[in-house]
Amino acid sequence: MQINGRPLELSDVAALRAAQLSGATTARRIVDAYLDRIAAFDASGPTLNAMVTVNPAAREQAELADRKLAAGEPVGPLHGIPVVVKDCLDTADLPTSFGSEIFADYRPSADASVVRKLRAAGAIVIGKTTLPDWATSWFSYSSRSGTTRNPFDLDRDPGGSSSGTGAAVAAGFATVGLGTDCGGSVRLPASFCNLVGVRSTPGIISRAGCNPLVGVQDTIGPMTRTVEDAVRLFTVMAGFDPADQLTYAYSVARAPVSYLDSLRPDALVGQRVGVLRSAFGSNDNEHARPVNEVTEDALKQLVAAGAELVDIEIDDLRGWTERTSMYTIKSKYDIDTWLAGLTGAPAKSVDEIIRSKRYHKKLDLLEALAAGPDDPFSDLSYHRAYSAREDFMKLLVNLMESEHVRALVYPTCQVVPPTRKDTDSGLWNTLNFPTNTVIASQSWLPSITVPAGLTGSGLPVGLEILARPYDEPTMFAVAHGFEQVASHRHLPLNTPVSA
């Protein structure tokens, strides 16, 4: 299917919306084309296994959108745009499993706030995507769905925990997608699947209707093929929500009506950007060397976009990320509190889940957090980590101020997407995997990953851009400026463009 002379799989939100408004295509035709791709590539062909549930009413919802347009009714900014949603975000019309076989048939009574906002803007939820149980892994192991394959290399993992959304959007199963990000669960799979992925300052986007991992740092974010599409979704989702007290942050941020205003192609001209050298892996590491090579080329492209680069080091960066980690301290309490308040939940605690043995046995973090304190507030380790988080944020922001840089950049992950053999063998596990996404997560700063290029063997590498608290406009501006001179969008060879 072509949209204004471009394949559907490479078309963005603006093009699809314009084509519908002009009568060149319809929402029904767009949905049909995406459903055909899901049928061809998810359960057959390369068998990506990115989708948990395909919406049986997607065609009917598309036809309704077409009727509204034909009747001259107002259409939203995402009119007729198919979106895939991570299966830990509540959908009243579809099951929400949280990646757990225990919850395979669980049906929430209402949509998550972000899903409700996307639908109000005209989007069509075409299906739900895979994730590891309770979003507790960098990899795609799930008791509900098994494992998901990376469309760029079927022997490699797509990253987690928003594994299915990463693989689905990269393969062209929908125009855009939603993931959740506590330690990097949007940005890591976006990096491994050649996508844009966004983590906001916590509280800019409501988390109501989503299971927690570490409540104070949980976020929800878009996963897209372009920065502009990410900003379009972000603008729709951002805002105060009485169902999520953390969204007071949206008022503090004095957020713009539309983040699209930050997208200027010359945003990097004359701007200083810090290169966080401490976040690079060693060139002696065969898994890190290709990432460094691609990242160095991306830095040259930043300069070509007009940026002035400043090398920056942080002593003991790994120590900072270890001291600010709260997953094994706080997650059990947050998940237990949430499960206890869930109407009709088939399990009411992490301990119950562990005792049932109905979870994927490769989820070392789930087992580790199950051993955490029932009451973290009476545990000194929680208060030490919380205090260290504040110090880490101050360190990063003061560093940016003293060096007069708009943002920091570094590889999203220090190594290439891991093979299934390496994750199965235990070479990589959740607690030793060298992802740099935890830098922003554990300092509660906003960041975005953008495609930086492909390695010599065709594996995607992401460049992460970190900004000051509540400064999402700068984050988007730097990312968009880079994208204008260095667009690294590729459709995976395993899921080619349809005729």
Secondary structure, DSSP 4 states (H G I P E B T S, - for coil): -EETTEEGGG--HHHHHHHHHHTSS-HHHHHHHHHHHHHHHTSSTT----EEEE-TTHHHHHHHHHHHHHTT----TTTT-EEEEETTB--TTS---TT-GGGTT---SS--HHHHHHHHTT-EEEEEE--SGGG--SS--BTTTB---BTTBTTB---SSSHHHHHHHHHTSSSEEEEEESSSTTHHHHHHTT-EEEEPSTTSB--TTB--SSTTT-EEEEEESSHHHHHHHHHHHBS--TT-GGGHHHHHTT--S-GGGG--TTTTTT-EEEEEGGGSPPTTSTTTHHHHHHHHHHHHHHHHTT-EEEEE--TTHHHHHHHT--HHHHHHHHHHHHHHT-TT-S---HHHHHHHT-S-TT-HHHHHHHTS-S-GGG-HHHHHHHHHHHHHHHHHHHHHHHTT-S-EEEESBSSPPPBHHHHHHTSS-TTT--BTHHHHHTTT--EEEEEEEE-TTS-EEEEEEE--TT-HHHHHHHHHHHHHH-------TTSPPP-
